[in-house]
């Protein structure tokens, strides 16, 4: 059962899950963990475990793009999201890293995706595609690494009088080893991305 401090914190952040949206997880698609782990402090971030029980947030890095994912596209468009700097601040040595995130119920498919970034002079970028008549965007399949999702804990949060909302605490991991290079975990918004580098 969540402590009072943790419940209060989660009540404050349940409406702040804008970057990665919300997730609805189908038992046939996602495995459910039997053990419970300590929860990180900020439910809006993407974490990796750099030591047993110790979680560190990946830095969010702003990017520039000609695509507005919150506006209905008036035509099909292919462009780039570009991040300043030739390399990410965070360097990981594990080629099968595990990441930890909070998402809320009632959205399908899950918003998190893992993309590989290409270096372009003093920046990194990935391709984004918009579809005429629709909001949002999608990355190019060729630049996407498929993820496995594991539900670690469902945390009830009081969101109003007599109303309960659940936050899902999830583990994400790539289905294949990551080769050395630049990567990012992205969500519904292109405002910020959680970038990292796999070392040689």
C-alpha positions in Angstrom: 0.0 0.0 0.0 1.5 3.4 -0.9 2.7 5.6 1.9 0.9 8.9 2.6 3.9 10.8 1.3 4.0 8.8 -1.9 0.2 9.0 -2.4 0.3 12.8 -2.0 3.2 13.1 -4.4 1.4 11.0 -7.0 -1.8 13.0 -6.7 0.2 16.2 -7.5 1.8 14.7 -10.6 -1.1 12.7 -12.1 -2.1 15.7 -14.2 1.5 16.5 -15.2 2.0 13.4 -17.3 1.9 15.4 -20.5 5.2 14.5 -22.1 4.6 10.8 -22.3 0.8 10.7 -22.2 -1.0 7.8 -20.7 -0.8 4.0 -21.2 -3.4 1.2 -21.3 -1.6 -2.2 -21.1 -3.2 -5.4 -22.3 -2.2 -8.6 -20.5 -1.6 -10.5 -23.7 0.9 -7.9 -24.9 2.7 -6.9 -21.6 4.2 -9.0 -18.9 3.5 -8.2 -15.2 6.2 -8.3 -12.6 5.6 -10.2 -9.4 8.0 -8.1 -7.3 7.6 -4.5 -6.2 10.5 -2.0 -6.5 11.0 1.4 -4.8 9.5 4.2 -6.8 11.6 7.1 -8.2 10.8 10.6 -6.9 9.5 12.4 -10.1 6.8 10.5 -12.1 7.3 12.8 -15.1 10.8 11.5 -15.9 12.5 8.5 -17.6 14.8 6.6 -15.3 17.6 4.0 -15.7 19.0 1.9 -12.8 22.7 2.6 -12.5 23.0 0.6 -9.3 20.6 -1.9 -7.5 17.7 0.2 -6.2 19.3 3.5 -7.4 17.5 5.3 -10.2 18.8 8.2 -12.3 16.7 10.3 -14.6 17.8 10.7 -18.2 18.1 14.4 -19.0 15.4 15.9 -21.2 17.0 17.6 -24.3 15.0 20.2 -26.3 14.9 19.8 -30.0 13.8 21.9 -33.0 11.5 20.7 -35.7 9.2 22.1 -38.3 6.4 19.8 -37.2 3.8 20.7 -34.6 2.4 17.5 -33.2 -0.5 19.3 -31.5 -1.9 20.7 -34.7 -3.9 18.8 -37.3 -1.6 18.3 -40.3 -2.9 19.9 -43.6 -0.7 17.5 -45.6 1.5 14.5 -45.3 5.0 15.7 -44.2 8.4 14.2 -43.5 10.9 16.2 -41.6 13.4 16.0 -38.8 13.6 16.6 -35.0 17.1 17.9 -34.3 18.8 18.0 -30.9 21.8 20.3 -30.3 25.1 18.8 -29.6 26.9 15.9 -31.2 26.4 13.5 -28.3 24.1 12.9 -25.3 25.0 13.8 -21.8 24.3 10.3 -20.5 26.5 7.4 -21.6 25.4 3.8 -20.9 27.5 0.7 -21.2 24.7 -1.9 -21.1 23.6 -2.8 -24.6 20.3 -4.1 -23.2 19.4 -1.2 -20.8 16.2 -1.1 -18.8 14.2 2.1 -18.3 11.5 3.0 -15.8 8.6 5.3 -16.4 5.1 6.2 -15.0 2.1 6.3 -17.3 -1.6 6.6 -16.6 -4.4 4.2 -17.6 -6.7 4.4 -20.5 -4.6 5.0 -23.6 -3.6 2.5 -26.2 -1.0 2.1 -27.7 1.7 3.0 -25.1 3.3 6.4 -26.0 6.9 5.5 -25.4 9.2 4.7 -28.3 12.9 4.2 -28.7 14.6 5.8 -31.7 18.2 5.9 -32.9 19.5 9.4 -33.7 21.9 10.2 -36.5 24.7 12.7 -36.1 24.6 15.7 -38.4 27.6 18.0 -37.9 27.1 19.4 -34.3 23.6 17.9 -33.8 21.7 14.7 -33.6 18.4 14.1 -35.4 15.7 11.6 -36.2 12.9 11.5 -38.8 9.3 12.4 -37.9 6.3 11.9 -40.1 2.9 13.6 -39.9 -0.3 12.4 -41.7 -2.8 14.7 -43.3 -5.9 15.3 -41.3 -4.4 14.0 -38.0 -2.6 15.4 -35.0 0.6 13.8 -33.7 3.6 12.3 -35.4 5.4 9.0 -35.8 9.1 8.2 -36.2 10.4 6.3 -39.2 10.2 2.5 -38.7 13.8 2.2 -39.9 15.0 4.4 -36.9 12.8 2.7 -34.3 13.9 0.0 -31.9 11.0 -2.1 -30.6 10.4 -2.1 -26.9 9.1 -4.7 -24.4 6.9 -3.3 -21.6 6.6 -4.8 -18.1 4.1 -3.6 -15.6 5.8 -3.4 -12.2 3.1 -1.7 -10.1 -0.3 -0.1 -10.4 -0.6 2.8 -7.9 -4.1 4.1 -7.1 -4.2 7.9 -7.0 -7.2 10.0 -5.8 -8.0 12.4 -8.6 -11.3 13.9 -7.2 -14.1 13.3 -4.8 -14.9 9.6 -5.1 -12.6 9.2 -8.1 -9.5 7.0 -8.4 -6.9 7.1 -11.2 -4.2 4.5 -11.6 -0.6 5.2 -12.5 1.3 2.3 -14.0 4.9 2.0 -13.1 6.6 0.3 -16.1 9.9 -1.2 -17.1 10.9 -0.7 -20.7 13.7 -2.6 -22.5 14.7 -3.0 -26.1 14.0 -6.3 -27.8 17.5 -6.4 -29.2 20.9 -5.3 -28.2 21.7 -1.7 -28.9 24.7 -1.0 -31.1 27.0 1.9 -30.0 25.5 5.2 -31.0 22.9 7.9 -30.0 19.4 7.1 -28.9 16.3 8.7 -27.3 13.1 7.7 -25.7 10.3 9.8 -27.1 6.6 10.3 -26.3 3.5 12.0 -27.6 5.2 15.4 -27.5 8.3 16.5 -29.4 9.0 19.3 -26.9 11.6 17.2 -25.0 13.3 13.9 -25.5 15.2 11.6 -23.1 18.5 11.1 -24.8 21.4 8.8 -24.1 24.4 7.2 -25.8 25.5 3.6 -25.9 29.3 3.5 -25.6 31.7 1.6 -27.9 
